[in-house]
Amino acid sequence: MSVPDEMRALVLDGVGFDHLRVKKVPVPRPGPEQLLARVDAAGICTSLIKLIEQGPDHKLVYGWDITRFPLVLGDEGSVTLVEVGEKLRERYSSGQRFVIQPAVDHAPINHLERYRNGAKGVAKIAVGYTLPGHLAEYILITEEVLASECLLPLPDPTLPYAHAALSEPFSCVISAQDHHLHLKLGGPLCPREILKGLKPGGVTVVVGAGAMGRMHVALAMSYRPRKIVVADLVEPRLALTESLFGPRAKALGIGLHTISPSRDNLKKIINEFTNYAGADDVIIAVGSRRAIEDAQELVGRGAVLNLFGGLKKGEDVIGFDTGMVHYKEINITGSSGGSPWDVARTLQLMAEGEIDAGVHITRIGDLEHAAEFLEMVKAQQIDGKAVVYPHRRARAIRAVKSWSAQDELNYLQNREE
C-alpha cells in the first residue's frame, strides 16, 4: 500500500475550539519498534470536549505544551497496518486489522522532555492525547501501546470499520457491568460464591437512555435478565430504545420496559415487577445527582448500584442512605474506562452477534466534519455516535438511523460525494 508524505489530521494547538482544525501534517514514519496504520474509521468521543477546553491542564496531558507540539486527537478507531518497524516484522504484517485501547497503562517512552517535569511520575498516557490519535488518515502506533498490550486484533476480519471503531465506548460499558458482584449463598452452611456481572433472571434498571445508556441496554441482554427497565425523561429516547432492542429482547424472552419518571412512578413499577423485593442491578447512565439519590429506593437486598454517569466536580458529593447499604447489603460501584480485555471482549461479542454496534451510529461524515461533530456533541445535538471515514471525502454530514456492514460498503465504494 502506497503511503503519502502528508495526511489530514484533526489538530489541537491551543485551548478551546478556536484552536481545533483539520490541517495537513507529515505522515509519521515508524521506528524499529513502532507500527504505522491507516485509520479506517474513527468515532467521535464526548471526552474530547474536556481535552479541548483544558489543553495542557487536562490530567492526561501533564503540562505538554500543545502550542509547540500540537496534539492529533481521537481515542476511538479501527485501523489497518501499512508499515511495520524492522524489529516487529516477525509479529506483524501489513494488512492486519486492529483496534487500539486508548488508555495506555505505561510510562511514556518518547518525548519525555515535552511533559511537565520530564514526565516524572507519569504512569498512564492515552492515544489521542499525548500519543497520536485516530482523527487522522494515518496513526503511529508506539512502543507504549504494544508494551501495554493495547493493540487488539479483530476476531472477525469482516467486522465493519465503523462497528470496530465503537469497541472503545462499548468497552467502558463492558467494564462497568463487569464490576457488578452478587453474592450467592447455596445453603445455610455453604460459603458465599461470587457471581460477576448482571444477575441472570433478575431485574435490571438502566436510568438514562442516551447513547451510553442504550449501550448498557444492549449489553445487559447478554446476561439474560428476566426484565430490563429503562427510564428517561426524554420520550423520543424511550421510543428509540423500544424500536432498537424490543424485537431482540422479545426473542430472548426478556421483558423490556421503558418508563418516563415524569408520567410513571418508577419505584411503584419496580415493586410490582419484583413483588416489593427491589431490582437486582441499577445502572445510572446519566450525570444527575437527583437520579442517583432517587435510585437508592429501587434496589433490593444484595443488589448492585452502579454510578456510571459522573457528576461535575464540586457537585459530586451527594446524600446516601447508609441504612440501605448496611441492612440491604448493597454494593455500590463505578468504573472509569475499560481495559484491553474489555475491548477484546467487546469485539468478540460483536463477532458473535450479541452486540450490533450499527444501531448506535446516527451520523456519518468526513474527517473535515470532526470539529463540527464535537461542537454538536457539546450542544447535545447528536443522540448517538458519530463516525468519520478519514480516507473518504464527503461534502455533507449524513444522518442515519443505523449503519450496517452493507451501508458501509456502499458508502466506501462511492469514494466522493
C-alpha positions in Angstrom: 0.0 0.0 0.0 1.4 3.4 -1.0 1.7 5.8 1.9 1.8 9.6 1.1 4.2 12.1 2.7 1.3 14.2 4.1 -2.0 13.5 5.6 -5.1 15.3 7.0 -5.4 15.3 10.8 -7.6 17.0 13.4 -5.1 19.0 15.4 -5.4 20.9 18.7 -2.7 23.6 19.1 -4.2 25.7 21.9 -7.0 25.8 24.4 -10.6 26.0 23.0 -12.4 25.2 19.8 -10.8 28.2 18.1 -7.5 26.1 18.2 -9.1 23.0 16.7 -8.8 22.4 12.9 -8.1 19.8 10.2 -4.7 20.5 8.6 -2.1 18.8 6.6 0.7 17.3 8.6 3.6 14.9 7.8 2.8 11.3 7.8 4.9 9.8 10.7 7.3 7.0 9.8 7.6 4.1 12.3 10.7 3.4 14.2 12.2 -0.1 14.6 9.6 -1.0 17.3 6.7 1.0 16.0 3.9 0.5 13.5 2.1 2.8 11.1 -1.6 2.1 10.4 -4.3 3.5 8.1 -7.2 4.8 10.1 -10.2 3.1 8.6 -12.9 4.7 10.8 -12.9 6.9 13.8 -15.5 7.6 16.4 -16.3 11.0 18.0 -15.9 10.8 21.7 -17.5 13.1 24.2 -14.4 13.1 26.4 -12.5 15.1 23.8 -14.5 18.2 24.7 -12.8 18.3 28.1 -9.4 17.9 26.4 -10.2 20.8 24.0 -11.3 23.0 26.8 -8.5 22.2 29.2 -5.5 21.7 27.0 -2.2 21.2 28.9 -4.2 21.2 32.2 -6.0 18.0 31.3 -5.0 15.2 33.6 -3.8 13.0 30.7 -1.7 15.8 29.0 0.5 16.5 32.0 1.5 20.0 31.0 2.5 19.1 27.4 3.0 22.4 25.5 0.4 22.0 22.8 1.2 25.3 21.2 4.7 24.0 20.3 3.8 20.3 20.0 0.1 20.1 18.8 -2.0 17.1 19.6 -3.7 14.8 17.0 -7.0 13.9 18.6 -9.1 10.8 18.5 -9.4 8.0 21.0 -11.8 5.7 19.1 -11.0 4.0 15.9 -10.2 0.9 13.8 -7.0 0.6 11.8 -5.1 -1.5 9.2 -1.4 -1.8 9.3 0.6 -0.3 6.4 4.2 -0.2 7.7 5.9 -2.4 10.2 9.1 -1.5 12.1 12.1 -3.7 11.3 12.2 -5.3 14.8 8.5 -6.2 14.7 8.3 -7.9 11.3 8.1 -11.4 12.7 5.0 -10.4 14.7 3.1 -8.1 12.4 2.5 -7.6 8.7 0.8 -5.1 6.5 -2.9 -5.6 6.0 -3.7 -6.9 9.6 -6.7 -5.2 11.2 -6.7 -4.0 14.8 -8.3 -1.6 17.3 -6.4 0.2 19.9 -7.3 0.5 23.6 -6.6 4.2 24.1 -5.9 4.1 27.9 -2.3 3.0 27.9 -1.1 1.9 31.4 2.6 2.6 30.7 5.0 5.4 31.4 5.9 7.5 28.3 8.9 6.3 26.3 9.1 9.0 23.7 9.3 12.8 24.0 9.8 12.9 27.8 11.0 16.5 27.5 7.5 17.6 26.4 5.9 16.6 29.7 5.8 18.6 32.9 8.9 17.7 35.0 10.3 15.4 32.3 7.3 13.0 32.7 8.4 12.1 36.3 5.6 10.2 38.0 3.6 9.7 34.8 2.4 6.1 34.7 -0.6 6.3 32.3 -0.9 8.0 28.9 -3.5 7.9 26.2 -4.0 7.7 22.4 -5.5 10.9 21.1 -3.9 12.8 23.9 -0.1 12.8 24.1 0.0 9.7 21.8 -1.1 10.1 18.2 -4.8 9.9 17.7 -7.3 8.3 15.3 -8.8 11.5 13.8 -6.2 11.4 11.0 -5.6 9.5 7.9 -2.8 7.5 9.5 -1.8 6.8 13.1 1.6 5.9 14.6 1.4 3.0 17.0 4.1 3.5 19.5 6.1 1.2 21.8 3.9 2.1 24.8 0.8 0.8 23.1 2.5 -2.5 22.3 4.1 -2.9 25.7 0.8 -2.5 27.4 -1.0 -5.0 25.1 -3.4 -2.3 23.9 -3.3 -3.3 20.2 -6.2 -5.8 19.8 -6.7 -8.0 16.7 -10.2 -8.4 15.3 -11.6 -11.8 16.0 -13.5 -11.5 12.7 -11.7 -9.6 9.9 -15.0 -8.9 8.2 -16.3 -6.6 11.1 -17.3 -3.3 9.6 -14.7 -0.5 10.2 -17.3 1.7 11.9 -18.5 -1.1 14.2 -15.0 -2.0 15.3 -14.3 1.7 16.0 -17.1 1.7 18.6 -15.4 -1.1 20.6 -13.8 1.5 22.9 -17.0 3.1 24.2 -18.6 -0.3 24.4 -15.6 -1.5 26.4 -16.4 1.1 29.0 -19.9 -0.5 29.3 -18.3 -4.0 29.5 -16.0 -2.8 32.3 -18.9 -1.2 34.2 -21.1 -4.2 34.1 -18.2 -6.5 34.9 -17.9 -4.5 38.2 -21.2 -5.9 39.3 -20.7 -8.6 42.0 -23.5 -10.6 43.5 -23.0 -12.9 46.5 -24.7 -16.3 46.1 -25.4 -18.5 49.1 -26.2 -22.1 48.2 -27.5 -23.0 51.7 -27.2 -22.2 55.4 -23.8 -24.0 55.7 -22.5 -23.1 52.3 -19.8 -20.4 51.7 -20.7 -17.4 49.7 -19.9 -17.5 46.0 -19.4 -14.5 43.8 -21.5 -14.1 40.7 -19.9 -11.5 38.4 -21.9 -9.3 36.1 -25.6 -8.6 36.0 -27.8 -11.2 37.7 -29.3 -13.7 35.2 -33.0 -14.0 35.6 -33.0 -10.8 37.7 -34.4 -7.3 37.1 -32.0 -4.7 35.7 -32.8 -1.0 35.7 -31.0 1.5 33.4 -31.6 5.1 34.3 -30.7 7.3 31.2 -31.5 6.2 27.6 -28.9 8.3 25.9 -26.1 6.8 23.7 -24.3 5.2 26.6 -27.5 4.1 28.3 -28.6 2.3 25.2 -25.2 0.6 25.0 -25.9 -0.6 28.6 -29.3 -2.0 27.5 -27.6 -3.8 24.5 -25.0 -5.4 26.7 -27.5 -6.2 29.6 -29.3 -8.5 27.3 -26.3 -10.8 27.0 -26.7 -11.6 30.8 -30.3 -12.6 30.2 -32.1 -10.9 33.0 -35.9 -11.5 33.0 -36.7 -7.8 32.8 -34.8 -4.6 31.8 -36.4 -1.4 32.8 -35.2 1.8 31.1 -36.0 5.2 32.5 -35.6 8.6 30.9 -37.3 11.9 30.9 -36.8 12.3 27.1 -39.7 10.4 25.4 -38.1 10.1 22.0 -35.1 8.2 23.6 -37.5 5.7 25.1 -39.2 5.2 21.8 -35.8 4.7 20.1 -34.9 2.2 22.8 -38.1 0.2 22.2 -37.5 0.1 18.4 -33.8 -0.8 18.6 -34.0 -3.5 21.3 -37.6 -4.6 21.6 -37.5 -7.3 19.0 -34.3 -8.9 20.3 -35.5 -8.7 23.9 -38.7 -10.5 22.9 -36.8 -13.2 21.1 -34.6 -13.8 24.2 -37.6 -13.8 26.5 -36.6 -10.6 28.2 -39.3 -8.1 29.2 -38.1 -4.7 28.0 -40.0 -1.8 29.7 -39.4 1.9 29.0 -40.5 4.3 31.7 -40.8 8.1 31.9 -40.5 9.3 35.5 -42.5 12.4 34.6 -45.6 10.3 34.0 -44.9 6.9 35.7 -43.9 6.1 39.3 -40.7 4.2 38.7 -40.5 2.8 42.3 -44.1 1.5 42.1 -43.4 -0.2 38.8 -40.2 -1.9 40.2 -42.1 -3.0 43.3 -44.8 -4.6 41.0 -42.2 -6.4 38.9 -40.3 -7.7 41.9 -43.1 -8.2 44.5 -41.5 -5.4 46.5 -38.1 -7.1 46.6 -36.4 -4.4 44.5 -34.2 -4.5 41.5 -31.0 -6.6 41.3 -28.9 -4.2 39.2 -29.4 -0.5 38.9 -27.2 1.5 36.4 -27.2 5.3 36.5 -26.2 6.2 32.9 -26.7 9.9 33.3 -24.8 12.6 35.2 -27.6 13.5 37.6 -27.5 13.9 41.3 -31.3 13.5 41.5 -31.2 10.3 39.5 -28.5 8.8 41.9 -30.4 9.7 45.0 -33.7 8.5 43.7 -32.2 5.2 42.5 -31.4 4.2 46.1 -35.1 3.5 46.5 -35.1 1.0 43.7 -32.5 -1.5 44.8 -33.3 -4.8 46.5 -31.3 -6.8 49.1 -27.9 -7.7 47.8 -28.3 -5.5 44.7 -25.7 -3.5 42.9 -26.0 0.2 42.3 -23.6 1.4 39.5 -22.8 5.1 39.3 -21.8 5.1 35.6 -22.7 8.7 34.9 -20.2 11.0 36.5 -21.1 14.3 38.3 -19.3 17.6 37.8 -16.5 18.4 40.2 -18.0 20.4 43.1 -21.4 18.7 42.6 -20.2 15.2 43.2 -20.9 14.9 47.0 -24.4 13.6 47.4 -26.7 12.1 50.1 -26.7 8.3 50.7 -28.9 6.3 52.9 -26.3 4.3 54.9 -29.0 2.2 56.4 -29.9 0.9 52.9 -26.3 0.0 52.3 -26.0 -1.7 55.7 -29.2 -3.6 56.1 -29.8 -4.4 52.4 -26.1 -5.3 51.9 -25.9 -3.2 48.8 -22.8 -3.0 46.6 -22.1 0.5 45.2 -19.7 0.5 42.3 -18.4 2.7 39.5 -15.7 2.5 36.8 -13.7 4.7 34.6 -12.9 3.4 31.1 -12.1 -0.1 30.0 -9.0 -2.3 29.8 -7.6 -4.2 26.8 -9.6 -7.2 27.9 -12.8 -5.2 27.8 -12.0 -4.2 24.2 -11.3 -7.8 23.3 -14.5 -8.9 24.9 -16.4 -6.2 23.0 -15.0 -7.4 19.7 -15.9 -11.0 20.5 -19.5 -10.1 21.4 -19.7 -8.1 18.1 -18.4 -11.1 16.2 -20.9 -13.4 17.9 -23.8 -11.1 17.1 -24.6 -10.3 20.8 -23.8 -6.6 20.1 -24.9 -4.7 17.0 -22.8 -1.5 17.1 -24.5 -0.2 13.9 -27.8 0.7 15.8 -25.8 3.2 17.9 -24.5 5.1 14.9 -26.5 8.2 13.9 -24.1 10.4 12.0 -21.5 9.7 9.3 -19.0 12.1 7.9 -15.6 13.1 6.6 -12.6 13.9 8.7 -13.4 17.6 7.8 -16.6 17.2 9.8 -14.9 16.1 13.1 -14.7 19.5 14.7 -18.3 20.2 13.8 -19.3 16.8 15.2 -17.6 17.7 18.5 -19.5 21.1 18.6 -22.7 19.2 18.0 -21.9 16.8 20.8 -21.2 19.6 23.2 -24.5 21.3 22.2 -26.3 17.9 22.7 -27.4 17.9 19.1 -26.4 14.3 18.5 -28.2 11.4 20.2 -26.0 8.5 19.3 -22.5 8.1 17.9 -20.8 9.9 15.0 -18.2 8.2 12.9 -15.9 9.6 10.3 -14.0 7.8 7.5 -10.7 9.7 7.1 -10.0 8.4 3.6 -13.4 9.1 2.2 -14.3 12.6 1.1 -17.9 13.9 1.7 -19.3 17.4 1.4 -22.2 16.8 3.8 -22.8 15.1 7.1 -25.2 12.1 6.7 -27.8 11.5 9.4 -28.7 7.8 9.7 -31.0 5.6 11.8 -28.4 2.8 11.9 -25.3 1.8 10.0 -24.9 -1.8 8.7 -22.0 -3.5 7.0 -23.8 -3.1 3.7 -24.3 0.6 4.4 -20.6 1.0 4.9 -19.6 -1.0 1.8 -22.0 1.1 -0.3 -20.6 4.4 1.2 -17.0 3.4 0.7 -17.4 2.2 -2.9 -18.6 5.8 -3.7 -15.4 7.5 -2.8 -16.7 11.1 -3.0 -20.0 12.9 -2.9 
